[in-house]
Amino acid sequence: MQEKEKVFNSSNELLDSLQFVVVDLETTGGNPETEKIIEIGMVRIENRKISEERSFLINPQKEIPDFVQKLTGIRKADVEHSPLIEEVIDEIIQFIGSSILVAHNTSFDIPFLNGVLKKLQRPTLENKVICTNIMTKYLIPDIMSSNLNYMSQIFNIDHSQAHRAIEDARATGMLLLKYLDIFEEKKIRKVNQLYYPRNKFELDRVIIESSEGLEPVFEMLANTNNPCILSVKGDNGVILTILPLKNPSKEVDEMRKFLAEFRWSQIHIRLCGPFIEGLFFMNSNFIKIPETYRKKTIEYLKQRHPLPLAPNLIDEHDFVITHHLINGQYIVYSFLNFSPYSQLVFKFPSHKKKLHQFLSGQVTRFETQQKGRKKIFLQNDLKDIFLSLFQDSLVAEPQVYLTLRTSDIKDDRKTYLDRIEKMALEHADRYQFPTKHL
């Protein structure tokens, strides 16, 4: 019987039954046909714990390029008395055994290692393979960077010596263990789901089927303090409503009454960063909601949030910048061309240039093509409550929203970028995602 066909009584039993070996290579270059391994690090994981480690410096019998020496800190003197790869390959293969192979970039490490085996006229590895880089992109779809340094920072993994094989292998192993805990929380049942964890295990969302009833929905909301988006789908995937919830744990009683009126097939709950992100998502999809349910949605928002009108909001601001759900990422909203598509998610400070180009492009388009007239794309029946809720968010949490005018972008690039950096540093990891997730 194949492993993926086994039936396990629990996620815990399934995950504890698996054995992994994490592999990381440092090489003289990227081409396995011409380049050589200079270091290999391996970490074995059993019963969801690191049980053994192995590391080898390898004499490549060729010069190590300067950029590799700078990246890894490995120099000729470090490897000239080390064994050749053929002298340690048996130990490497024996350590790997039949374990599931793991790397943070399997498209590099595994083919390179197999290339070495071919040159040595040895059988290539046929182990199952998991890439934690690809896994990250499945579990956190909106993440802009999934490199090992950044993931270690997000999950508080010690990774003090990047680009050394055993350190990278150990950090990758710790990241895998974080993900295995998450798979258990999300009740994984099939081994195959480890290799393709899509549409079920995303950390920012959950899907509740009608067969489960409404109680799991209320339980999830009661334990969620970050803003989120609740979407209700009926037969054939028809969207019945989309609601941005500012503080879900305080809206459970209202949700009990509101959702009781729906004949639903699925309810989706998705975390967002700022509440205004949920407003934009609702606006962009509002046309898909049947008219009767649009009215119910607006009625709920007005009753839940009795706020004054904010007819001048668009005129008072040109740009709003705020934290994204993911630590280190930020969202800029343009009021010059106010639509669901006039926003950009960026990393700060690594995307300073990209951010400035986006803002400058918006200003240039506003002054030339739009002749100084703002374009507003809001659903008419949603417009009043949308602007009221947006204004309320800016007033209620001024410390996490930065507003800019076109003159700020045109006059002094450094000044406004410094303001963004100040906001970023003072309120870093605001939503504690993905360490705290659904």
LUMPAMAR-667301 format. One record per residue (C-alpha): residue number from 1; x, y, z. Coordinates in steps of 0.25 Angstrom, whole numbers, plus 5000, padded with zeros to 4 digits. Example, Ala and Ser with C-alpha at 12.3 -4.5 7.8 and 13.67 -1.06 7.14 Angstrom:
! residues 2
<pt resi="1" px="5049" py="4982" pz="5031"/>
<pt resi="2" px="5055" py="4996" pz="5029"/>
***
This chain:
! residues 438
<pt resi="1" px="5000" py="5000" pz="5000"/>
<pt resi="2" px="5006" py="5014" pz="4996"/>
<pt resi="3" px="5008" py="5024" pz="5007"/>
<pt resi="4" px="4998" py="5034" pz="5002"/>
<pt resi="5" px="4987" py="5023" pz="5003"/>
<pt resi="6" px="4989" py="5020" pz="5018"/>
<pt resi="7" px="4978" py="5024" pz="5027"/>
<pt resi="8" px="4981" py="5032" pz="5040"/>
<pt resi="9" px="4973" py="5034" pz="5052"/>
<pt resi="10" px="4978" py="5048" pz="5053"/>
<pt resi="11" px="4987" py="5059" pz="5047"/>
<pt resi="12" px="4996" py="5057" pz="5059"/>
<pt resi="13" px="4998" py="5042" pz="5056"/>
<pt resi="14" px="5000" py="5045" pz="5041"/>
<pt resi="15" px="5011" py="5056" pz="5043"/>
<pt resi="16" px="5018" py="5048" pz="5054"/>
<pt resi="17" px="5019" py="5036" pz="5045"/>
<pt resi="18" px="5027" py="5044" pz="5034"/>
<pt resi="19" px="5042" py="5045" pz="5034"/>
<pt resi="20" px="5049" py="5057" pz="5026"/>
<pt resi="21" px="5063" py="5060" pz="5023"/>
<pt resi="22" px="5066" py="5075" pz="5020"/>
<pt resi="23" px="5077" py="5078" pz="5010"/>
<pt resi="24" px="5085" py="5090" pz="5007"/>
<pt resi="25" px="5096" py="5092" pz="4997"/>
<pt resi="26" px="5107" py="5103" pz="4995"/>
<pt resi="27" px="5113" py="5102" pz="4982"/>
<pt resi="28" px="5123" py="5110" pz="4973"/>
<pt resi="29" px="5112" py="5114" pz="4964"/>
<pt resi="30" px="5098" py="5110" pz="4959"/>
<pt resi="31" px="5101" py="5101" pz="4947"/>
<pt resi="32" px="5102" py="5086" pz="4952"/>
<pt resi="33" px="5109" py="5082" pz="4939"/>
<pt resi="34" px="5121" py="5091" pz="4942"/>
<pt resi="35" px="5121" py="5095" pz="4956"/>
<pt resi="36" px="5124" py="5088" pz="4969"/>
<pt resi="37" px="5119" py="5086" pz="4983"/>
<pt resi="38" px="5127" py="5093" pz="4994"/>
<pt resi="39" px="5118" py="5090" pz="5006"/>
<pt resi="40" px="5106" py="5081" pz="5009"/>
<pt resi="41" px="5097" py="5082" pz="5021"/>
<pt resi="42" px="5087" py="5072" pz="5025"/>
<pt resi="43" px="5076" py="5071" pz="5036"/>
<pt resi="44" px="5068" py="5059" pz="5040"/>
<pt resi="45" px="5054" py="5061" pz="5045"/>
<pt resi="46" px="5047" py="5050" pz="5053"/>
<pt resi="47" px="5034" py="5051" pz="5061"/>
<pt resi="48" px="5034" py="5066" pz="5058"/>
<pt resi="49" px="5047" py="5068" pz="5064"/>
<pt resi="50" px="5061" py="5070" pz="5059"/>
<pt resi="51" px="5068" py="5058" pz="5063"/>
<pt resi="52" px="5082" py="5058" pz="5056"/>
<pt resi="53" px="5090" py="5067" pz="5047"/>
<pt resi="54" px="5102" py="5065" pz="5038"/>
<pt resi="55" px="5111" py="5075" pz="5031"/>
<pt resi="56" px="5122" py="5074" pz="5021"/>
<pt resi="57" px="5132" py="5084" pz="5015"/>
<pt resi="58" px="5136" py="5079" pz="5001"/>
<pt resi="59" px="5148" py="5081" pz="4993"/>
<pt resi="60" px="5143" py="5085" pz="4979"/>
<pt resi="61" px="5156" py="5084" pz="4973"/>
<pt resi="62" px="5154" py="5098" pz="4966"/>
<pt resi="63" px="5154" py="5112" pz="4969"/>
<pt resi="64" px="5143" py="5118" pz="4978"/>
<pt resi="65" px="5138" py="5131" pz="4971"/>
<pt resi="66" px="5139" py="5144" pz="4979"/>
<pt resi="67" px="5124" py="5146" pz="4980"/>
<pt resi="68" px="5123" py="5132" pz="4986"/>
<pt resi="69" px="5133" py="5135" pz="4996"/>
<pt resi="70" px="5127" py="5148" pz="5000"/>
<pt resi="71" px="5113" py="5141" pz="5000"/>
<pt resi="72" px="5117" py="5129" pz="5008"/>
<pt resi="73" px="5130" py="5133" pz="5015"/>
<pt resi="74" px="5136" py="5120" pz="5010"/>
<pt resi="75" px="5150" py="5122" pz="5004"/>
<pt resi="76" px="5160" py="5113" pz="4998"/>
<pt resi="77" px="5168" py="5110" pz="5011"/>
<pt resi="78" px="5155" py="5105" pz="5017"/>
<pt resi="79" px="5153" py="5094" pz="5007"/>
<pt resi="80" px="5167" py="5090" pz="5002"/>
<pt resi="81" px="5169" py="5079" pz="5012"/>
<pt resi="82" px="5154" py="5075" pz="5012"/>
<pt resi="83" px="5149" py="5062" pz="5006"/>
<pt resi="84" px="5145" py="5061" pz="4991"/>
<pt resi="85" px="5130" py="5059" pz="4989"/>
<pt resi="86" px="5133" py="5044" pz="4984"/>
<pt resi="87" px="5139" py="5041" pz="4998"/>
<pt resi="88" px="5127" py="5045" pz="5006"/>
<pt resi="89" px="5115" py="5042" pz="4996"/>
<pt resi="90" px="5112" py="5029" pz="5002"/>
<pt resi="91" px="5111" py="5035" pz="5016"/>
<pt resi="92" px="5102" py="5046" pz="5010"/>
<pt resi="93" px="5093" py="5036" pz="5003"/>
<pt resi="94" px="5092" py="5027" pz="5015"/>
<pt resi="95" px="5088" py="5039" pz="5024"/>
<pt resi="96" px="5077" py="5043" pz="5014"/>
<pt resi="97" px="5071" py="5028" pz="5013"/>
<pt resi="98" px="5057" py="5028" pz="5009"/>
<pt resi="99" px="5053" py="5040" pz="5016"/>
<pt resi="100" px="5045" py="5051" pz="5009"/>
<pt resi="101" px="5055" py="5061" pz="5004"/>
<pt resi="102" px="5053" py="5076" pz="5008"/>
<pt resi="103" px="5060" py="5089" pz="5003"/>
<pt resi="104" px="5056" py="5103" pz="5002"/>
<pt resi="105" px="5059" py="5103" pz="4987"/>
<pt resi="106" px="5057" py="5089" pz="4983"/>
<pt resi="107" px="5059" py="5093" pz="4968"/>
<pt resi="108" px="5073" py="5096" pz="4971"/>
<pt resi="109" px="5078" py="5087" pz="4982"/>
<pt resi="110" px="5072" py="5073" pz="4978"/>
<pt resi="111" px="5076" py="5074" pz="4963"/>
<pt resi="112" px="5090" py="5079" pz="4967"/>
<pt resi="113" px="5092" py="5067" pz="4976"/>
<pt resi="114" px="5086" py="5057" pz="4966"/>
<pt resi="115" px="5096" py="5063" pz="4955"/>
<pt resi="116" px="5107" py="5060" pz="4964"/>
<pt resi="117" px="5102" py="5045" pz="4966"/>
<pt resi="118" px="5101" py="5044" pz="4951"/>
<pt resi="119" px="5115" py="5048" pz="4949"/>
<pt resi="120" px="5119" py="5038" pz="4959"/>
<pt resi="121" px="5111" py="5028" pz="4952"/>
<pt resi="122" px="5102" py="5026" pz="4964"/>
<pt resi="123" px="5087" py="5024" pz="4964"/>
<pt resi="124" px="5079" py="5038" pz="4965"/>
<pt resi="125" px="5070" py="5041" pz="4977"/>
<pt resi="126" px="5056" py="5037" pz="4975"/>
<pt resi="127" px="5051" py="5041" pz="4989"/>
<pt resi="128" px="5038" py="5050" pz="4990"/>
<pt resi="129" px="5042" py="5064" pz="4991"/>
<pt resi="130" px="5036" py="5076" pz="4998"/>
<pt resi="131" px="5040" py="5091" pz="4995"/>
<pt resi="132" px="5038" py="5100" pz="5007"/>
<pt resi="133" px="5039" py="5112" pz="4998"/>
<pt resi="134" px="5027" py="5107" pz="4989"/>
<pt resi="135" px="5020" py="5103" pz="5002"/>
<pt resi="136" px="5021" py="5117" pz="5007"/>
<pt resi="137" px="5015" py="5123" pz="4994"/>
<pt resi="138" px="5003" py="5113" pz="4996"/>
<pt resi="139" px="5001" py="5116" pz="5010"/>
<pt resi="140" px="5003" py="5131" pz="5010"/>
<pt resi="141" px="4998" py="5135" pz="4996"/>
<pt resi="142" px="5000" py="5150" pz="4997"/>
<pt resi="143" px="5015" py="5149" pz="5002"/>
<pt resi="144" px="5024" py="5157" pz="4993"/>
<pt resi="145" px="5037" py="5151" pz="4998"/>
<pt resi="146" px="5039" py="5136" pz="5002"/>
<pt resi="147" px="5054" py="5136" pz="5004"/>
<pt resi="148" px="5059" py="5128" pz="5016"/>
<pt resi="149" px="5064" py="5140" pz="5023"/>
<pt resi="150" px="5051" py="5147" pz="5022"/>
<pt resi="151" px="5043" py="5135" pz="5026"/>
<pt resi="152" px="5052" py="5133" pz="5038"/>
<pt resi="153" px="5050" py="5147" pz="5042"/>
<pt resi="154" px="5035" py="5146" pz="5041"/>
<pt resi="155" px="5034" py="5133" pz="5049"/>
<pt resi="156" px="5045" py="5137" pz="5059"/>
<pt resi="157" px="5055" py="5126" pz="5055"/>
<pt resi="158" px="5069" py="5127" pz="5058"/>
<pt resi="159" px="5077" py="5129" pz="5045"/>
<pt resi="160" px="5089" py="5136" pz="5049"/>
<pt resi="161" px="5099" py="5131" pz="5038"/>
<pt resi="162" px="5091" py="5131" pz="5025"/>
<pt resi="163" px="5098" py="5124" pz="5013"/>
<pt resi="164" px="5105" py="5113" pz="5021"/>
<pt resi="165" px="5099" py="5100" pz="5018"/>
<pt resi="166" px="5096" py="5094" pz="5032"/>
<pt resi="167" px="5091" py="5108" pz="5037"/>
<pt resi="168" px="5081" py="5109" pz="5025"/>
<pt resi="169" px="5077" py="5094" pz="5026"/>
<pt resi="170" px="5074" py="5096" pz="5041"/>
<pt resi="171" px="5066" py="5109" pz="5038"/>
<pt resi="172" px="5058" py="5101" pz="5027"/>
<pt resi="173" px="5056" py="5090" pz="5036"/>
<pt resi="174" px="5050" py="5099" pz="5047"/>
<pt resi="175" px="5041" py="5106" pz="5036"/>
<pt resi="176" px="5036" py="5092" pz="5032"/>
<pt resi="177" px="5033" py="5089" pz="5047"/>
<pt resi="178" px="5025" py="5102" pz="5048"/>
<pt resi="179" px="5017" py="5098" pz="5036"/>
<pt resi="180" px="5015" py="5084" pz="5041"/>
<pt resi="181" px="5009" py="5090" pz="5053"/>
<pt resi="182" px="5000" py="5098" pz="5045"/>
<pt resi="183" px="4996" py="5086" pz="5036"/>
<pt resi="184" px="4992" py="5079" pz="5049"/>
<pt resi="185" px="4983" py="5091" pz="5054"/>
<pt resi="186" px="4976" py="5091" pz="5040"/>
<pt resi="187" px="4974" py="5076" pz="5041"/>
<pt resi="188" px="4982" py="5070" pz="5030"/>
<pt resi="189" px="4978" py="5056" pz="5026"/>
<pt resi="190" px="4986" py="5052" pz="5014"/>
<pt resi="191" px="5001" py="5052" pz="5012"/>
<pt resi="192" px="4998" py="5057" pz="4998"/>
<pt resi="193" px="4993" py="5070" pz="5003"/>
<pt resi="194" px="5007" py="5073" pz="5008"/>
<pt resi="195" px="5012" py="5074" pz="4994"/>
<pt resi="196" px="5001" py="5082" pz="4989"/>
<pt resi="197" px="4995" py="5090" pz="5000"/>
<pt resi="198" px="4986" py="5099" pz="4992"/>
<pt resi="199" px="4972" py="5104" pz="4994"/>
<pt resi="200" px="4971" py="5098" pz="5008"/>
<pt resi="201" px="4982" py="5102" pz="5017"/>
<pt resi="202" px="4984" py="5117" pz="5014"/>
<pt resi="203" px="4988" py="5124" pz="5027"/>
<pt resi="204" px="4979" py="5136" pz="5025"/>
<pt resi="205" px="4966" py="5129" pz="5022"/>
<pt resi="206" px="4956" py="5118" pz="5025"/>
<pt resi="207" px="4945" py="5112" pz="5018"/>
<pt resi="208" px="4933" py="5106" pz="5025"/>
<pt resi="209" px="4923" py="5097" pz="5018"/>
<pt resi="210" px="4908" py="5097" pz="5021"/>
<pt resi="211" px="4909" py="5083" pz="5026"/>
<pt resi="212" px="4917" py="5088" pz="5037"/>
<pt resi="213" px="4907" py="5098" pz="5042"/>
<pt resi="214" px="4909" py="5112" pz="5047"/>
<pt resi="215" px="4915" py="5109" pz="5060"/>
<pt resi="216" px="4929" py="5108" pz="5054"/>
<pt resi="217" px="4927" py="5122" pz="5048"/>
<pt resi="218" px="4923" py="5128" pz="5061"/>
<pt resi="219" px="4935" py="5121" pz="5068"/>
<pt resi="220" px="4945" py="5126" pz="5058"/>
<pt resi="221" px="4940" py="5140" pz="5059"/>
<pt resi="222" px="4940" py="5140" pz="5074"/>
<pt resi="223" px="4955" py="5137" pz="5074"/>
<pt resi="224" px="4958" py="5147" pz="5063"/>
<pt resi="225" px="4962" py="5161" pz="5067"/>
<pt resi="226" px="4968" py="5166" pz="5054"/>
<pt resi="227" px="4959" py="5172" pz="5043"/>
<pt resi="228" px="4954" py="5161" pz="5034"/>
<pt resi="229" px="4945" py="5159" pz="5021"/>
<pt resi="230" px="4933" py="5150" pz="5022"/>
<pt resi="231" px="4927" py="5145" pz="5009"/>
<pt resi="232" px="4915" py="5136" pz="5008"/>
<pt resi="233" px="4913" py="5128" pz="4996"/>
<pt resi="234" px="4900" py="5121" pz="4992"/>
<pt resi="235" px="4897" py="5110" pz="4981"/>
<pt resi="236" px="4906" py="5109" pz="4969"/>
<pt resi="237" px="4916" py="5119" pz="4976"/>
<pt resi="238" px="4907" py="5131" pz="4975"/>
<pt resi="239" px="4912" py="5142" pz="4985"/>
<pt resi="240" px="4901" py="5146" pz="4994"/>
<pt resi="241" px="4909" py="5156" pz="5003"/>
<pt resi="242" px="4922" py="5162" pz="5006"/>
<pt resi="243" px="4924" py="5168" pz="5019"/>
<pt resi="244" px="4937" py="5175" pz="5025"/>
<pt resi="245" px="4937" py="5173" pz="5040"/>
<pt resi="246" px="4946" py="5182" pz="5048"/>
<pt resi="247" px="4946" py="5174" pz="5061"/>
<pt resi="248" px="4940" py="5161" pz="5058"/>
<pt resi="249" px="4940" py="5156" pz="5073"/>
<pt resi="250" px="4930" py="5167" pz="5076"/>
<pt resi="251" px="4921" py="5165" pz="5065"/>
<pt resi="252" px="4917" py="5150" pz="5068"/>
<pt resi="253" px="4903" py="5153" pz="5073"/>
<pt resi="254" px="4900" py="5162" pz="5061"/>
<pt resi="255" px="4905" py="5151" pz="5052"/>
<pt resi="256" px="4896" py="5141" pz="5058"/>
<pt resi="257" px="4884" py="5149" pz="5054"/>
<pt resi="258" px="4890" py="5153" pz="5041"/>
<pt resi="259" px="4894" py="5140" pz="5036"/>
<pt resi="260" px="4881" py="5133" pz="5040"/>
<pt resi="261" px="4874" py="5139" pz="5028"/>
<pt resi="262" px="4883" py="5133" pz="5018"/>
<pt resi="263" px="4882" py="5119" pz="5011"/>
<pt resi="264" px="4897" py="5117" pz="5009"/>
<pt resi="265" px="4906" py="5106" pz="5004"/>
<pt resi="266" px="4920" py="5112" pz="5008"/>
<pt resi="267" px="4925" py="5124" pz="5017"/>
<pt resi="268" px="4939" py="5129" pz="5015"/>
<pt resi="269" px="4946" py="5137" pz="5026"/>
<pt resi="270" px="4959" py="5144" pz="5021"/>
<pt resi="271" px="4968" py="5152" pz="5030"/>
<pt resi="272" px="4971" py="5166" pz="5024"/>
<pt resi="273" px="4981" py="5176" pz="5030"/>
<pt resi="274" px="4974" py="5190" pz="5031"/>
<pt resi="275" px="4959" py="5190" pz="5031"/>
<pt resi="276" px="4959" py="5199" pz="5019"/>
<pt resi="277" px="4965" py="5187" pz="5011"/>
<pt resi="278" px="4952" py="5180" pz="5014"/>
<pt resi="279" px="4944" py="5192" pz="5009"/>
<pt resi="280" px="4952" py="5192" pz="4996"/>
<pt resi="281" px="4950" py="5177" pz="4994"/>
<pt resi="282" px="4935" py="5179" pz="4997"/>
<pt resi="283" px="4934" py="5190" pz="4987"/>
<pt resi="284" px="4941" py="5183" pz="4976"/>
<pt resi="285" px="4932" py="5171" pz="4977"/>
<pt resi="286" px="4919" py="5177" pz="4981"/>
<pt resi="287" px="4913" py="5177" pz="4967"/>
<pt resi="288" px="4913" py="5161" pz="4968"/>
<pt resi="289" px="4903" py="5161" pz="4979"/>
<pt resi="290" px="4888" py="5160" pz="4976"/>
<pt resi="291" px="4881" py="5173" pz="4979"/>
<pt resi="292" px="4873" py="5168" pz="4991"/>
<pt resi="293" px="4885" py="5164" pz="4998"/>
<pt resi="294" px="4893" py="5177" pz="4994"/>
<pt resi="295" px="4882" py="5184" pz="5002"/>
<pt resi="296" px="4883" py="5174" pz="5014"/>
<pt resi="297" px="4898" py="5177" pz="5014"/>
<pt resi="298" px="4897" py="5192" pz="5014"/>
<pt resi="299" px="4886" py="5191" pz="5025"/>
<pt resi="300" px="4895" py="5183" pz="5034"/>
<pt resi="301" px="4907" py="5193" pz="5032"/>
<pt resi="302" px="4899" py="5205" pz="5035"/>
<pt resi="303" px="4893" py="5199" pz="5047"/>
<pt resi="304" px="4906" py="5194" pz="5052"/>
<pt resi="305" px="4913" py="5207" pz="5049"/>
<pt resi="306" px="4904" py="5219" pz="5051"/>
<pt resi="307" px="4914" py="5229" pz="5045"/>
<pt resi="308" px="4913" py="5243" pz="5040"/>
<pt resi="309" px="4914" py="5245" pz="5025"/>
<pt resi="310" px="4928" py="5248" pz="5019"/>
<pt resi="311" px="4925" py="5255" pz="5006"/>
<pt resi="312" px="4939" py="5262" pz="5005"/>
<pt resi="313" px="4948" py="5250" pz="5009"/>
<pt resi="314" px="4953" py="5249" pz="4994"/>
<pt resi="315" px="4956" py="5263" pz="4993"/>
<pt resi="316" px="4964" py="5264" pz="5006"/>
<pt resi="317" px="4974" py="5253" pz="5003"/>
<pt resi="318" px="4982" py="5249" pz="4990"/>
<pt resi="319" px="4989" py="5236" pz="4996"/>
<pt resi="320" px="4987" py="5227" pz="5008"/>
<pt resi="321" px="4998" py="5218" pz="5012"/>
<pt resi="322" px="4996" py="5207" pz="5023"/>
<pt resi="323" px="5001" py="5194" pz="5028"/>
<pt resi="324" px="4998" py="5181" pz="5020"/>
<pt resi="325" px="4994" py="5168" pz="5028"/>
<pt resi="326" px="5008" py="5162" pz="5025"/>
<pt resi="327" px="5019" py="5168" pz="5034"/>
<pt resi="328" px="5028" py="5177" pz="5026"/>
<pt resi="329" px="5018" py="5179" pz="5014"/>
<pt resi="330" px="5010" py="5192" pz="5012"/>
<pt resi="331" px="4998" py="5197" pz="5004"/>
<pt resi="332" px="4997" py="5210" pz="4997"/>
<pt resi="333" px="4983" py="5215" pz="4992"/>
<pt resi="334" px="4982" py="5226" pz="4982"/>
<pt resi="335" px="4970" py="5236" pz="4983"/>
<pt resi="336" px="4974" py="5242" pz="4970"/>
<pt resi="337" px="4968" py="5230" pz="4963"/>
<pt resi="338" px="4960" py="5224" pz="4973"/>
<pt resi="339" px="4957" py="5209" pz="4969"/>
<pt resi="340" px="4960" py="5195" pz="4974"/>
<pt resi="341" px="4972" py="5195" pz="4965"/>
<pt resi="342" px="4979" py="5208" pz="4969"/>
<pt resi="343" px="4986" py="5202" pz="4980"/>
<pt resi="344" px="5000" py="5195" pz="4982"/>
<pt resi="345" px="5005" py="5186" pz="4992"/>
<pt resi="346" px="5020" py="5187" pz="4994"/>
<pt resi="347" px="5031" py="5184" pz="5004"/>
<pt resi="348" px="5038" py="5195" pz="5011"/>
<pt resi="349" px="5049" py="5199" pz="5011"/>
<pt resi="350" px="5054" py="5190" pz="4999"/>
<pt resi="351" px="5043" py="5195" pz="4990"/>
<pt resi="352" px="5046" py="5210" pz="4992"/>
<pt resi="353" px="5049" py="5213" pz="4978"/>
<pt resi="354" px="5037" py="5205" pz="4973"/>
<pt resi="355" px="5028" py="5212" pz="4982"/>
<pt resi="356" px="5033" py="5226" pz="4978"/>
<pt resi="357" px="5031" py="5222" pz="4963"/>
<pt resi="358" px="5016" py="5217" pz="4966"/>
<pt resi="359" px="5013" py="5230" pz="4973"/>
<pt resi="360" px="5020" py="5239" pz="4963"/>
<pt resi="361" px="5013" py="5232" pz="4952"/>
<pt resi="362" px="4999" py="5234" pz="4958"/>
<pt resi="363" px="5002" py="5249" pz="4960"/>
<pt resi="364" px="5007" py="5250" pz="4945"/>
<pt resi="365" px="4994" py="5243" pz="4940"/>
<pt resi="366" px="4985" py="5252" pz="4949"/>
<pt resi="367" px="4991" py="5265" pz="4944"/>
<pt resi="368" px="4993" py="5261" pz="4929"/>
<pt resi="369" px="4982" py="5251" pz="4925"/>
<pt resi="370" px="4972" py="5254" pz="4936"/>
<pt resi="371" px="4974" py="5269" pz="4935"/>
<pt resi="372" px="4974" py="5270" pz="4950"/>
<pt resi="373" px="4961" py="5263" pz="4952"/>
<pt resi="374" px="4960" py="5251" pz="4962"/>
<pt resi="375" px="4953" py="5239" pz="4957"/>
<pt resi="376" px="4944" py="5231" pz="4967"/>
<pt resi="377" px="4939" py="5217" pz="4964"/>
<pt resi="378" px="4930" py="5214" pz="4976"/>
<pt resi="379" px="4917" py="5206" pz="4975"/>
<pt resi="380" px="4906" py="5217" pz="4976"/>
<pt resi="381" px="4898" py="5210" pz="4987"/>
<pt resi="382" px="4910" py="5207" pz="4995"/>
<pt resi="383" px="4917" py="5220" pz="4993"/>
<pt resi="384" px="4912" py="5227" pz="5006"/>
<pt resi="385" px="4915" py="5216" pz="5016"/>
<pt resi="386" px="4928" py="5213" pz="5009"/>
<pt resi="387" px="4933" py="5227" pz="5011"/>
<pt resi="388" px="4928" py="5228" pz="5025"/>
<pt resi="389" px="4935" py="5216" pz="5029"/>
<pt resi="390" px="4948" py="5220" pz="5022"/>
<pt resi="391" px="4947" py="5233" pz="5029"/>
<pt resi="392" px="4945" py="5227" pz="5043"/>
<pt resi="393" px="4957" py="5218" pz="5041"/>
<pt resi="394" px="4966" py="5229" pz="5038"/>
<pt resi="395" px="4961" py="5237" pz="5050"/>
<pt resi="396" px="4961" py="5225" pz="5060"/>
<pt resi="397" px="4975" py="5220" pz="5057"/>
<pt resi="398" px="4983" py="5232" pz="5052"/>
<pt resi="399" px="4996" py="5225" pz="5056"/>
<pt resi="400" px="4995" py="5214" pz="5046"/>
<pt resi="401" px="4990" py="5222" pz="5034"/>
<pt resi="402" px="4999" py="5232" pz="5026"/>
<pt resi="403" px="4992" py="5242" pz="5017"/>
<pt resi="404" px="5000" py="5250" pz="5006"/>
<pt resi="405" px="4997" py="5261" pz="4996"/>
<pt resi="406" px="5002" py="5262" pz="4982"/>
<pt resi="407" px="5011" py="5273" pz="4987"/>
<pt resi="408" px="5018" py="5263" pz="4996"/>
<pt resi="409" px="5022" py="5254" pz="4985"/>
<pt resi="410" px="5026" py="5266" pz="4976"/>
<pt resi="411" px="5034" py="5274" pz="4986"/>
<pt resi="412" px="5043" py="5265" pz="4994"/>
<pt resi="413" px="5044" py="5250" pz="4992"/>
<pt resi="414" px="5053" py="5248" pz="5004"/>
<pt resi="415" px="5043" py="5255" pz="5014"/>
<pt resi="416" px="5031" py="5247" pz="5011"/>
<pt resi="417" px="5039" py="5234" pz="5010"/>
<pt resi="418" px="5045" py="5237" pz="5024"/>
<pt resi="419" px="5031" py="5239" pz="5029"/>
<pt resi="420" px="5027" py="5225" pz="5023"/>
<pt resi="421" px="5039" py="5219" pz="5029"/>
<pt resi="422" px="5036" py="5225" pz="5043"/>
<pt resi="423" px="5022" py="5219" pz="5042"/>
<pt resi="424" px="5027" py="5205" pz="5038"/>
<pt resi="425" px="5037" py="5205" pz="5050"/>
<pt resi="426" px="5028" py="5210" pz="5060"/>
<pt resi="427" px="5017" py="5200" pz="5057"/>
<pt resi="428" px="5024" py="5188" pz="5052"/>
<pt resi="429" px="5017" py="5174" pz="5052"/>
<pt resi="430" px="5004" py="5181" pz="5055"/>
<pt resi="431" px="4995" py="5169" pz="5052"/>
<pt resi="432" px="5005" py="5158" pz="5056"/>
<pt resi="433" px="5002" py="5150" pz="5043"/>
<pt resi="434" px="5006" py="5139" pz="5040"/>
<pt resi="435" px="5010" py="5135" pz="5054"/>
<pt resi="436" px="4995" py="5138" pz="5058"/>
<pt resi="437" px="4986" py="5132" pz="5047"/>
<pt resi="438" px="4973" py="5126" pz="5044"/>
***
